[in-house]
């Protein structure tokens, strides 16, 4: 090793702590004198027992040990270290060259075996190797610690970002929910910026984001001393008010609306008037209840237009009705997705023959062994986008029911059924599966869907159904948008006269005149007529006198899961 390399090595070893374990005092002094060139920190021990004591007290980096020593020899000392999971670099300095010693030193992962007398040329490479390993280990440890620090910092940043909205840096909906769980008192205000979608469309999303940020800063600056501000989704903010009487809540809502009435938001050269709707509820034990009730109150405030607020009250009829409707949204999804919708069949009688000739399949829900009327779930299915799934259920179950029977039957279709592309393909599959002839089936549609903006497409689909062999009936005819020219375009088979005319035939001469007029025109066009809501014998007699072809109602039979004769 040249002088430059030697000086470089000494510079690297000087800070290290070396433990020399040697029982021979003279030899120990000689060894330490030589090693003082390399180490400023040398610790000594006379045997393995003393060495273990030194290790417990001093920060040792490497060990140089003899083998033959009293109390605990070098190999026993090394074995004890390895049992303690001590991975310090170890050099053996011994006068013994027996193979058994070499094998044991290898077993204990000793870094080097030096023979006495001390061989410098053998020592330098070994020391260099050990120093390099120590430096690599230190570097790895520093990198690990640095990595842990970075991870901890990034974790902290992510935790913060998870709890704060990106643009405004305000606490977000997650923190709002967490705080609602803690506060347990006071009120929550849910603020919705009015007509924000117009700002988005007119000025663009980037500008709209600046509006949100500017609004957040204003709200933040003027926040109530007992309140905390949050930015939730889109154009909404939330405020939690601690321990405030209701009259203070009213006052605070008035102040928010009034402030923005008198202060425009300035972005670049544009000034905007920002208004809010506010939904309020007291903080409840279940945070979800508070959030939901604020939504109800917010929707109610919007019914009055911008710049209004509403406080939720469980006693208010409007809130009760809205909650009931939301409950039925959930139940409707369950009824349809779990196929708990069953067809109930109401008989339709031919007035000439006096026989029941067909049945209308009417949807009934089955929930907890109780029958659910369709008005609870039909409109909800439409809101959920599940009306076609409901129709599929009714078609599939009705086809399966009538496959071994001869009666005709009718099924209701919605506007969405006629506009979506599934219907013809689905009906073809089911006719093949259940061996049902299309001539046995009548599809009923409400009169109003024949005059929508999609009436041309609907007419085409209905005429396609008739080409296949199905029959078509207009349901609830006569109450709105009645247009006989549309009947000519669709080529329908039946008109079902709305019950509003049939129920009052006994008392209302005008209704009888309208009914006869509908019947006469239908006969002229070759269309059969059906009277709905035939409730008693007197109405039954009157519709026969009016010339109606078929009767349907409780007097003929109620909807049931079986046919009349089964």
C-alpha positions in Angstrom: 0.0 0.0 0.0 1.5 3.4 -1.0 1.6 6.4 1.3 -1.3 8.2 -0.4 -3.6 5.1 0.1 -2.3 4.6 3.6 -3.1 8.2 4.6 -6.5 7.9 3.1 -7.1 4.7 5.0 -6.0 6.3 8.3 -8.3 9.2 7.7 -11.2 6.8 7.4 -10.3 4.7 10.5 -9.5 7.5 12.9 -13.1 8.2 14.0 -13.9 4.5 14.5 -13.9 2.8 17.9 -11.8 -0.4 18.1 -12.0 -3.1 20.9 -8.8 -5.1 21.4 -9.3 -8.3 23.4 -5.9 -9.7 24.6 -5.0 -11.3 27.9 -1.2 -10.9 27.4 -0.5 -7.3 28.7 2.7 -6.9 26.9 1.3 -8.1 23.6 -1.7 -5.9 24.2 0.5 -2.8 24.6 2.5 -3.5 21.5 -0.7 -4.1 19.5 -2.3 -0.9 20.8 0.9 1.1 20.1 0.8 0.0 16.5 -3.0 0.5 16.1 -2.8 4.1 17.5 -1.7 5.1 14.1 -5.1 4.1 12.7 -7.5 4.7 15.6 -8.0 7.5 18.1 -10.5 5.4 20.0 -9.1 2.1 21.2 -10.7 0.1 24.1 -9.1 -2.9 25.7 -10.3 -6.1 27.5 -8.3 -9.0 29.0 -10.8 -11.7 28.1 -14.3 -12.3 26.7 -16.1 -11.4 29.9 -14.4 -8.0 30.1 -15.1 -7.5 26.4 -18.8 -8.0 26.8 -18.8 -5.5 29.6 -17.0 -2.9 27.4 -19.5 -3.6 24.5 -22.3 -2.7 26.9 -20.7 0.6 27.8 -18.9 1.9 24.6 -19.9 2.5 21.0 -17.6 -0.2 19.4 -17.3 -0.3 15.6 -15.0 -3.4 15.2 -13.2 -6.0 17.3 -9.7 -7.5 17.3 -9.5 -10.5 19.6 -7.0 -13.3 20.6 -8.3 -16.9 21.0 -6.6 -18.4 24.1 -7.7 -16.3 27.1 -9.0 -17.1 30.6 -12.6 -17.1 31.8 -14.0 -16.8 28.2 -11.7 -17.4 25.2 -12.0 -15.6 21.9 -14.1 -18.2 20.1 -16.6 -18.4 23.0 -16.7 -14.6 23.0 -17.4 -14.5 19.3 -20.1 -17.2 19.6 -21.8 -15.2 22.4 -21.8 -12.1 20.2 -23.4 -14.0 17.3 -26.1 -15.4 19.6 -26.8 -11.8 20.6 -27.3 -11.0 16.9 -24.3 -8.7 17.1 -22.9 -8.3 13.6 -19.8 -6.2 14.4 -16.8 -6.9 12.2 -14.4 -9.2 14.0 -10.7 -9.9 13.4 -8.8 -12.7 15.1 -5.1 -12.2 16.0 -3.7 -15.5 17.1 -0.5 -17.5 17.2 -2.5 -20.7 16.4 -2.9 -21.8 12.8 -4.8 -25.1 13.5 -7.5 -25.9 10.9 -10.1 -26.3 13.6 -9.7 -22.6 14.6 -10.1 -21.5 11.0 -13.2 -23.6 10.6 -14.8 -22.2 13.8 -14.0 -18.6 12.7 -15.7 -19.2 9.4 -18.7 -20.7 11.2 -19.0 -17.5 13.2 -18.6 -15.2 10.2 -15.3 -13.7 11.3 -14.0 -11.1 8.9 -10.3 -12.0 9.0 -7.8 -14.3 10.7 -4.4 -12.7 11.4 -1.4 -14.7 12.7 1.1 -13.5 15.2 3.6 -12.0 14.8 1.6 -9.1 13.3 1.8 -9.1 9.5 1.2 -5.5 8.3 0.8 -6.5 4.7 -1.9 -8.9 5.7 -3.6 -6.4 8.0 -4.0 -3.4 5.6 -6.3 -5.2 3.0 -8.3 -6.7 5.8 -8.7 -3.3 7.6 -9.6 -1.7 4.3 -12.3 -4.3 3.6 -13.8 -3.9 7.0 -13.8 -0.1 6.8 -15.5 -0.2 3.4 -18.2 -2.5 4.8 -18.7 -0.2 7.8 -19.0 2.8 5.5 -21.5 1.0 3.2 -23.5 0.0 6.2 -23.5 3.6 7.6 -24.5 5.0 4.2 -27.3 2.4 3.9 -28.5 3.3 7.5 -28.4 7.1 6.6 -30.3 6.4 3.4 -32.8 4.3 5.4 -33.3 7.1 8.0 -33.5 9.7 5.3 -36.1 7.5 3.4 -38.1 7.1 6.6 -38.0 10.9 7.1 -39.2 11.4 3.5 -41.9 8.8 3.9 -43.1 10.4 7.1 -43.1 13.8 5.5 -44.9 12.6 2.4 -47.4 10.7 4.6 -48.1 13.8 6.6 -48.6 15.7 3.3 -50.9 13.1 1.9 -52.9 13.0 5.2 -53.2 16.8 5.0 -54.2 16.7 1.3 -56.8 13.9 2.0 -58.5 16.2 4.5 -58.3 19.4 2.6 -59.9 20.5 -0.7 -57.3 21.0 -3.5 -58.2 24.6 -4.7 -59.2 26.3 -1.6 -57.1 24.4 0.9 -60.1 24.4 3.3 -61.1 21.3 5.3 -63.0 18.9 3.0 -66.0 16.6 3.2 -63.9 13.9 4.9 -62.8 16.2 7.7 -66.4 17.5 7.9 -67.7 14.0 8.6 -65.0 13.4 11.2 -65.7 16.7 13.0 -69.5 15.9 12.9 -68.7 12.7 14.8 -66.8 14.7 17.5 -68.9 17.9 17.9 -72.3 16.3 18.9 -73.9 19.8 19.3 -74.7 23.0 17.4 -75.8 23.3 13.8 -74.5 22.5 10.3 -75.1 24.9 7.4 -74.8 23.5 3.8 -74.2 26.3 1.3 -74.8 25.9 -2.4 -73.8 28.6 -4.8 -76.7 29.5 -7.1 -76.4 29.1 -10.8 -72.7 28.1 -10.6 -73.1 25.9 -13.7 -73.8 29.1 -15.7 -70.5 30.6 -14.6 -68.8 27.3 -15.7 -70.4 27.5 -19.1 -69.9 31.2 -19.7 -66.4 31.7 -18.4 -64.9 28.3 -18.3 -63.7 25.9 -15.5 -60.5 27.8 -14.8 -62.3 31.0 -14.2 -65.0 29.2 -12.1 -62.3 27.7 -9.9 -61.0 31.3 -9.2 -64.6 32.2 -8.2 -64.7 29.3 -5.8 -61.3 30.3 -4.3 -62.2 33.9 -4.0 -65.6 33.0 -2.4 -63.8 30.7 0.0 -61.4 33.4 1.1 -64.3 35.8 1.8 -66.2 33.2 3.8 -63.0 32.3 5.7 -62.4 35.9 6.5 -65.9 36.6 7.9 -66.5 33.2 9.5 -68.4 33.2 12.8 -66.1 33.0 15.9 -67.8 29.7 16.9 -67.8 28.2 13.4 -65.5 26.2 11.2 -65.7 26.4 7.4 -65.4 23.4 5.0 -65.3 23.1 1.2 -67.2 20.0 0.1 -68.1 18.9 -3.5 -68.3 21.2 -6.6 -69.8 24.6 -5.6 -70.7 23.8 -2.0 -69.4 24.9 1.4 -70.3 23.7 4.8 -70.2 25.5 8.2 -70.3 23.9 11.6 -71.7 26.2 14.3 -70.9 25.2 17.9 -73.5 25.6 20.7 -75.6 28.2 19.0 -79.3 28.9 19.7 -81.6 28.6 16.6 -82.2 32.3 16.5 -78.5 32.9 16.1 -78.4 30.4 13.2 -81.2 32.3 11.5 -79.3 35.5 12.0 -76.1 34.0 10.6 -77.8 32.7 7.5 -79.3 36.2 7.0 -75.9 37.7 7.4 -74.3 35.4 4.8 -77.0 36.1 2.2 -77.0 39.9 3.0 -73.2 40.1 2.8 -73.1 38.6 -0.7 -76.0 40.8 -1.8 -73.9 43.8 -1.1 -70.4 42.6 -2.2 -69.6 41.4 -5.7 -66.8 38.9 -6.3 -64.0 40.5 -8.5 -62.0 38.2 -10.7 -59.6 40.1 -13.1 -61.9 42.7 -14.8 -65.1 40.8 -14.1 -67.4 41.3 -11.1 -70.0 38.7 -10.2 -72.9 38.7 -7.8 -72.8 35.4 -5.9 -75.9 34.1 -4.1 -76.4 31.0 -1.9 -79.1 28.6 -0.9 -78.6 27.2 2.5 -79.8 24.0 4.1 -79.6 23.8 7.9 -79.9 21.0 10.5 -78.8 20.5 14.1 -75.8 18.2 14.6 -77.2 14.8 15.4 -75.7 11.7 17.0 -75.4 10.1 13.6 -73.3 12.3 11.3 -75.0 10.8 8.2 -78.4 11.9 9.5 -77.1 15.5 9.8 -75.7 15.5 6.2 -78.8 14.0 4.7 -81.1 16.3 6.6 -79.1 19.3 5.4 -79.6 18.0 1.8 -83.3 17.9 2.3 -83.4 21.4 3.7 -81.2 22.7 0.9 -83.5 21.2 -1.7 -86.5 22.8 0.0 -84.8 26.2 0.1 -84.2 25.9 -3.7 -87.9 25.6 -4.3 -88.2 29.2 -3.2 -85.4 30.4 -5.5 -81.9 31.8 -4.8 -81.0 33.6 -1.6 -83.1 31.4 0.7 -82.4 29.1 3.6 -84.4 26.3 5.2 -84.0 24.6 8.6 -84.8 20.9 8.6 -87.7 19.7 10.8 -88.7 16.1 11.1 -92.3 17.3 11.8 -92.6 19.1 8.5 -94.8 17.1 6.0 -92.6 18.0 3.0 -89.5 16.6 4.7 -91.4 13.4 5.7 -92.6 12.9 2.2 -89.1 13.5 0.7 -87.6 11.0 3.1 -90.2 8.5 2.3 -89.5 8.9 -1.4 -85.8 8.4 -0.8 -86.5 5.3 1.2 -88.5 3.9 -1.8 -85.6 4.6 -4.1 -83.5 2.2 -2.1 -86.3 -0.4 -1.8 -87.1 -0.1 -5.5 -83.5 -1.0 -6.4 -83.7 -4.0 -4.0 -87.0 -5.2 -5.5 -85.7 -5.0 -9.0 -82.2 -6.2 -8.6 -83.3 -9.2 -6.4 -86.3 -9.9 -8.8 -88.9 -9.4 -6.1 -91.3 -8.0 -8.7 -94.2 -10.4 -9.6 -96.9 -10.1 -12.3 -100.5 -10.0 -11.0 -103.1 -10.7 -13.6 -106.3 -8.7 -13.9 -109.0 -10.2 -16.2 -110.5 -8.4 -19.2 -114.0 -9.5 -20.3 -115.4 -9.5 -23.8 -118.8 -7.8 -23.4 -120.3 -9.6 -26.4 -119.5 -13.1 -25.3 -119.4 -12.4 -21.6 -116.2 -14.3 -21.3 -112.8 -13.4 -19.9 -110.5 -13.5 -23.0 -107.3 -11.9 -21.8 -105.4 -10.6 -18.8 -103.3 -7.5 -18.0 -100.0 -8.3 -16.3 -99.6 -5.7 -13.5 -96.4 -5.3 -11.5 -96.5 -5.9 -7.8 -93.5 -5.8 -5.4 -93.0 -8.5 -2.7 -91.3 -7.0 0.3 -91.2 -8.9 3.7 -94.1 -11.1 2.6 -96.2 -8.0 1.9 -97.6 -6.9 -1.5 -96.2 -3.5 -2.6 -98.4 -1.4 -5.0 -96.8 -0.1 -8.2 -97.1 3.6 -7.3 -94.4 3.0 -4.7 -91.8 1.8 -7.1 -92.7 2.5 -10.8 -91.7 6.2 -10.7 -88.7 5.4 -8.5 -87.5 2.8 -11.1 -87.6 5.5 -13.7 -85.5 7.9 -11.5 -83.0 5.1 -11.0 -82.8 4.3 -14.7 -84.2 0.8 -13.9 -87.5 1.0 -15.8 -86.3 -1.2 -18.6 -85.0 -3.8 -16.0 -88.5 -3.8 -14.5 -90.1 -4.3 -18.0 -87.7 -7.2 -18.6 -88.7 -8.8 -15.4 -92.4 -8.5 -16.3 -91.9 -9.8 -19.8 -89.8 -12.8 -18.7 -92.1 -13.8 -15.8 -95.4 -13.2 -17.8 -94.1 -15.3 -20.7 -93.0 -18.1 -18.4 -96.5 -18.0 -16.7 -98.5 -18.1 -20.0 -96.3 -20.6 -21.9 -98.6 -23.5 -21.1 -101.9 -21.5 -21.3 -104.0 -20.2 -24.2 -105.2 -16.9 -22.9 -104.0 -13.6 -24.4 -102.3 -11.1 -22.1 -101.0 -7.5 -22.1 -97.9 -5.9 -20.7 -97.1 -2.2 -20.1 -94.2 -0.5 -21.9 -92.6 2.8 -21.0 -91.1 5.5 -23.3 -87.6 4.3 -22.4 -88.5 0.7 -23.4 -89.5 2.0 -26.9 -86.4 4.3 -27.3 -83.7 1.9 -26.1 -82.5 -0.8 -28.6 -83.1 -3.9 -26.5 -86.8 -4.6 -26.9 -87.2 -6.4 -30.2 -84.1 -8.6 -29.6 -85.3 -9.4 -26.0 -88.8 -10.3 -27.1 -87.5 -12.5 -29.9 -85.4 -14.4 -27.4 -88.3 -14.8 -25.0 -90.8 -15.9 -27.7 -88.4 -18.6 -28.7 -87.6 -19.6 -25.1 -91.3 -19.9 -24.0 -92.9 -20.8 -27.4 -95.2 -17.8 -27.2 -97.0 -16.5 -30.3 -96.8 -12.7 -30.7 -100.6 -12.5 -31.5 -101.4 -13.4 -27.9 -99.6 -10.3 -26.6 -100.8 -6.7 -26.4 -98.3 -4.0 -25.4 -99.9 -1.0 -23.6 -98.5 2.4 -23.7 -99.6 5.6 -22.1 -101.2 8.1 -24.4 -98.9 11.0 -23.5 -95.7 9.2 -24.8 -97.1 9.3 -28.3 -96.8 13.1 -28.5 -93.3 13.6 -27.0 -90.4 14.9 -28.9 -89.4 11.3 -29.7 -92.9 10.5 -31.1 -91.5 9.6 -34.5 -89.1 7.0 -33.2 -91.8 5.7 -30.8 -94.2 5.3 -33.7 -91.7 3.4 -35.7 -91.0 1.0 -32.9 -94.7 0.4 -32.2 -95.4 -0.2 -35.9 -92.4 -2.6 -35.9 -94.0 -4.5 -33.0 -97.3 -4.8 -35.0 -95.4 -6.1 -38.0 -94.0 -8.9 -35.9 -97.5 -9.8 -34.8 -98.0 -8.1 -31.5 -101.0 -5.9 -30.7 -100.8 -2.3 -29.3 -103.1 -0.5 -26.9 -103.2 3.1 -25.8 -103.8 3.2 -22.1 -105.5 6.0 -20.1 -106.9 7.5 -23.4 -108.9 10.7 -23.1 -107.3 12.6 -20.2 -104.5 14.5 -22.1 -103.2 15.2 -25.5 -105.8 13.1 -27.2 -105.1 13.1 -30.9 -106.9 10.7 -33.2 -104.5 11.5 -36.1 -101.8 9.9 -34.0 -103.8 6.8 -33.8 -103.8 6.5 -37.6 -100.0 6.8 -37.7 -99.5 4.1 -35.0 -102.3 1.7 -36.3 -103.2 0.7 -32.8 -105.5 -2.2 -31.9 -107.1 -1.1 -28.6 -108.0 2.1 -26.8 -108.3 1.8 -23.0 -110.7 4.6 -22.0 -109.4 6.3 -18.9 -111.1 5.6 -15.6 -111.9 9.3 -15.0 -114.7 8.9 -17.5 -115.8 5.4 -16.6 -116.1 5.9 -12.8 -118.6 8.8 -13.1 -120.8 7.3 -15.9 -123.7 6.9 -13.5 -123.9 10.5 -12.4 -122.3 12.4 -15.2 -124.2 12.7 -18.5 -121.3 14.6 -20.1 -118.9 11.7 -19.4 -121.4 9.3 -21.1 -121.4 11.6 -24.1 -117.6 11.8 -24.3 -117.3 8.0 -23.9 -119.8 7.4 -26.7 -117.9 9.8 -28.9 -114.6 8.0 -28.3 -116.3 4.6 -29.0 -117.9 5.8 -32.2 -114.7 7.3 -33.6 -112.8 4.2 -32.5 -115.3 1.9 -34.4 -114.9 4.1 -37.5 -111.1 3.5 -37.3 -111.5 -0.2 -36.6 -110.1 0.1 -33.1 -111.5 -2.0 -30.2 -112.3 -0.2 -26.9 -111.7 -1.2 -23.3 -113.3 0.4 -20.2 -111.1 0.5 -17.1 -112.3 0.8 -13.5 -115.5 -1.1 -14.0 -116.4 -1.3 -10.3 -120.0 -2.5 -10.2 -122.9 -3.9 -12.2 -124.4 -0.5 -13.0 -121.2 0.7 -14.6 -120.9 -2.6 -16.4 -124.4 -2.1 -17.9 -123.7 1.5 -18.9 -120.4 0.7 -20.8 -122.3 -2.0 -22.7 -124.9 0.6 -23.7 -122.1 2.9 -24.8 -120.9 0.2 -27.2 -117.5 -0.6 -25.5 -116.0 -3.9 -26.5 -114.1 -5.0 -23.3 -114.4 -4.4 -19.6 -111.7 -4.4 -16.9 -112.1 -3.6 -13.2 -112.8 -5.0 -9.8 -116.3 -6.0 -10.9 -114.7 -8.3 -13.4 -111.8 -9.4 -11.1 -109.0 -8.0 -9.0 -105.3 -8.5 -10.0 -104.1 -11.8 -8.7 -101.1 -14.1 -9.0 -103.3 -16.7 -10.7 -106.0 -16.7 -13.4 -109.7 -16.8 -12.5 -110.2 -20.4 -13.4 -107.1 -21.8 -11.8 
